[in-house]
Amino acid sequence: MSEQHTYRVIIRGTWDGLTDEARSRLLTKAPEHGMTSMRFTEEGSLSYESSPLKHFSMRYVVVSDAADGEEMAGAIAEDRAENALRVLGYGFRDLRSTVTDLDTMKINRKSASRR
């Protein structure tokens, strides 16, 4: 069995071809999807600003084989995002991901003299 790593993935994209109904739903739900809703979850959390309704981001936690690396974690998260957006009926384009491997991330701790 391969070692598993936990990745945090941010997917960014642009709304595209939104129907009037989808645009209306996004605008109505915008207060629920602002800065305070940004969380990394397996299901993903959607955030966007309503003015202008142009870009969005989704945050995911992906647990994957370390041997597959960050590229695979990004692909998994992008696939989850595409599926979620399609189910919701939201048109989108230009998805791109930023991946952080939490298991290899260096943490700088403050020394006792700097506190």
Residue pairs with C-beta under 8 A, 6 or more apart in sequence:
2 65
2 66
2 67
3 65
3 66
3 67
4 63
4 64
4 65
4 66
5 63
5 64
5 65
5 66
5 73
5 101
5 102
5 103
5 104
6 61
6 62
6 63
6 101
6 102
6 103
7 61
7 62
7 63
7 64
7 70
7 73
7 74
7 77
7 99
7 100
7 101
7 102
8 40
8 59
8 60
8 61
8 99
8 100
8 102
9 40
9 59
9 60
9 61
9 62
9 73
9 74
9 76
9 77
9 97
9 98
9 99
9 100
10 57
10 58
10 59
10 97
10 98
11 44
11 57
11 58
11 59
11 60
11 77
11 78
11 81
11 95
11 96
11 97
12 55
12 56
12 57
12 95
12 96
12 97
12 98
13 55
13 56
13 57
13 58
13 81
13 92
13 93
13 94
13 95
13 96
14 54
14 55
14 56
14 92
14 93
14 94
15 26
15 48
15 53
15 54
15 55
15 56
15 90
15 91
15 92
16 91
16 92
16 93
16 94
17 91
18 26
18 53
18 90
18 91
19 89
19 91
21 89
22 88
22 89
22 90
22 91
23 53
26 48
26 50
26 53
26 90
27 50
27 53
30 48
30 49
30 50
30 53
33 46
33 47
33 48
34 47
34 49
35 47
37 45
37 46
37 47
38 45
38 47
38 57
38 59
39 45
39 59
40 59
40 60
40 61
41 59
41 60
41 61
42 60
42 61
42 62
43 84
44 58
44 59
44 60
44 77
44 80
44 81
44 84
45 58
45 59
46 56
46 57
46 58
46 84
47 56
47 57
47 58
47 59
48 55
48 56
48 57
49 55
56 92
58 77
58 81
58 84
60 76
60 77
60 80
60 81
62 73
62 76
62 77
64 72
64 73
64 76
65 72
66 101
66 103
70 99
70 101
71 99
73 99
73 101
74 97
74 98
74 99
77 97
77 99
78 95
78 97
81 95
82 92
82 95
85 91
85 92
